[in-house]
Amino acid sequence: MTSFFFWNVMGRDLRTLVARAAVERSLDIVLIAEAGMGDAEMVAALDAATGWRYVAISQDSDKVRIFTRIAKNQWIRRQTDALSARMAIWSIAVGRPPGILLATTHFLSKNHTTATEQAMLSVELSKEIRIVENFVATTAPFSLVTSI
């Protein structure tokens, strides 16, 4: 079974604690919001602590950074919120087809938006996820289409 870990580190450099969690939980996928360290530093900490080889999957503009020990060629980027990169949707070719569909989002802060604005955004995010789910369901397993 694939194991996941998510932490909003709020800009702090907590790579040592994240790496310790990776060891304790045999983590396959580590998701970090508001990363306080660079991708190379996080990958190095994960590799050193676990003895496995992690790679950074996300793009520089992504609000949620993804580190994984699942081979990079098994990840297919399906969708991104082009304006702010607050959401990305990935297909991961693991297990039986269609594999895993992973949606990451860094939602708007309650400090800077109203409840109505957040509700409207969650409806839009839901629509995007549904579009990608339908696309993945109707294409060949592990299709190499990189975006819709």
ABEGO torsion letter per residue (X at the ends): XBBBBBBBAGGBBAAAAAAAAAAAAGBABBBBBGBABBAAAAAAAAAAAAGBBBBBABBAABABBBBBABBAAABBBABBBAAAGABBBBBBBBEBOAEBBBBBBBBBBAAABBAAAAAAAAAAAAAAAAAAAAAAAABBBGBABABX
